[in-house]
Amino acid sequence: MSDTPEILERLRSEPTISIPDYARLLGVSRASGYTYAREGQIPTIKVGRRVRIPSAIVLRQLGLDTEPRVENSQDCMISGTVSRDVARRGGGTVPIRKV
């Protein structure tokens, strides 16, 4: 049985998603999901030793987002990674100033 509905529910309720769950949503192998993350094809954040993908980015990628998009993606990026505050809120509605 497909666990896609369960993954989508977690995607909408949690600030980040695991790489294996991301790969299942795309219909690719787990190894491909990690390759996409390693090559920077999908933005990731480190949470301790774990690498996670912000849910808002995945929702946007799948066309399921309901929040307004950020005009300038650099407002949400710090050194090429999504800030913890943005990831925690699950979206890019609060701009973060570069220092």
C-alpha positions as CSV (number, residue, x, y, z in Angstrom):
1,M,0.0,0.0,0.0
2,S,1.2,3.5,-0.8
3,D,2.3,5.7,2.1
4,T,2.0,8.9,0.0
5,P,-1.1,10.3,1.8
6,E,0.7,9.8,5.1
7,I,3.8,11.6,3.8
8,L,1.7,14.5,2.4
9,E,0.0,14.9,5.8
10,R,3.4,15.1,7.5
11,L,4.6,17.5,4.8
12,R,1.8,19.8,5.6
13,S,2.1,19.6,9.4
14,E,5.9,19.4,10.0
15,P,8.5,22.1,9.1
16,T,10.8,19.6,7.4
17,I,10.7,16.3,5.6
18,S,13.3,13.5,5.5
19,I,15.2,12.8,2.3
20,P,13.7,9.2,2.0
21,D,10.2,10.7,2.3
22,Y,11.1,13.3,-0.4
23,A,12.3,10.6,-2.7
24,R,9.1,8.6,-2.2
25,L,7.0,11.6,-3.1
26,L,9.0,12.1,-6.3
27,G,8.9,8.4,-7.1
28,V,12.7,8.0,-7.2
29,S,15.0,5.9,-5.2
30,R,16.3,6.8,-1.8
31,A,19.8,7.0,-3.2
32,S,18.6,9.5,-5.8
33,G,17.1,11.7,-3.1
34,Y,20.4,11.8,-1.3
35,T,22.2,12.6,-4.6
36,Y,19.8,15.5,-5.3
37,A,20.5,16.9,-1.8
38,R,24.2,16.4,-2.0
39,E,24.4,18.1,-5.4
40,G,22.3,21.0,-4.2
41,Q,19.3,20.3,-6.5
42,I,17.1,20.7,-3.5
43,P,17.9,23.1,-0.6
44,T,18.6,21.3,2.7
45,I,19.2,22.2,6.3
46,K,21.1,20.3,8.9
47,V,19.4,19.5,12.2
48,G,22.0,18.0,14.4
49,R,23.5,15.2,12.3
50,R,20.4,14.8,10.2
51,V,19.8,16.5,6.8
52,R,16.2,17.6,6.2
53,I,14.3,19.4,3.5
54,P,12.0,22.4,4.4
55,S,8.4,21.3,3.8
56,A,7.5,24.7,2.3
57,I,10.0,24.1,-0.6
58,V,8.7,20.6,-1.3
59,L,5.0,21.9,-1.2
60,R,6.0,24.6,-3.7
61,Q,7.8,22.1,-5.9
62,L,4.8,19.9,-6.0
63,G,2.4,22.9,-6.6
64,L,0.6,22.4,-3.3
65,D,1.7,25.5,-1.5
66,T,-0.9,27.9,-0.2
67,E,1.4,30.6,1.2
68,P,2.6,33.6,-0.8
69,R,6.0,33.2,-2.3
70,V,8.9,35.4,-1.3
71,E,9.8,37.9,-4.0
72,N,13.6,37.6,-3.5
73,S,14.8,34.2,-2.5
74,Q,17.9,35.7,-1.1
75,D,15.8,37.2,1.7
76,C,15.4,33.7,3.0
77,M,18.9,32.4,2.4
78,I,21.9,32.6,4.6
79,S,25.1,31.2,3.1
80,G,23.0,29.0,0.7
81,T,20.9,27.3,3.4
82,V,17.4,28.2,4.6
83,S,17.5,29.8,8.0
84,R,16.1,27.8,11.0
85,D,13.4,30.5,11.6
86,V,12.1,30.2,8.1
87,A,12.2,26.4,8.2
88,R,10.6,26.3,11.6
89,R,7.7,28.4,10.4
90,G,7.4,26.3,7.3
91,G,7.6,29.1,4.8
92,G,9.4,32.0,3.5
93,T,7.1,34.8,4.6
94,V,9.6,36.5,7.0
95,P,12.6,38.0,5.3
96,I,16.0,37.5,7.0
97,R,18.5,40.2,6.6
98,K,22.0,39.4,5.4
99,V,24.7,40.4,7.9
